[in-house]
Amino acid sequence: MGAGTYTMKGACMAEETPGVGIGRRMRTLREEGLMSRPELAERAGVHHITIDHIERGLVARPRRTTLDKIAAGLGVSAGDLIGAPQPVTPQVDFVTMSRLTEAERRRALGAATDDQAHEYRQAIDRAIDSAEGWRSEEQDQAALDAYIAWLHDLRAEADPFEGQPTTPGQRAGLATTHASMGA
């Protein structure tokens, strides 16, 4: 037998390659985003068979350029796909949070300190005030209304996390509860 293989009851099984873990994480993120493989392929600009092969662990070491494209299509970083270590306390600022999916924002808010959650809400409030001020200018009102509605959605999403349980662990339980309620 070659390197990287072992036998179990006479069957030859390959050791898990990095691609297997990447594929599992990719599928989980895709399903959390309620995307089909073809939808992800279109968003990422790769062939749907590439998505299929990576998710099934058939690609031992996916190319970084491919992972970057898929990560962008999923709205996550390539590190999220690769399984890079995550910081214990996430960065909870408006710019970072606005790039995350709703599930990722909930996880980050669940792990954030009360001060971080408060500062994030204040940043959203400042963005809403600023956007409301643009209404008097000649702007695309439909796009502005959509942006303001999105800001209000972010604010509503963050509301349960401020002034609630004081430890990140307690807040993480709150994130799970709100996610399961569809809040």
Summary of the structure (lengths in Angstrom):
residues: 183
radius of gyration: 20.4
end to end distance: 52.8
largest distance: 75.3
contacts: 490
relative contact order: 0.09
helix: 66%
strand: 4%
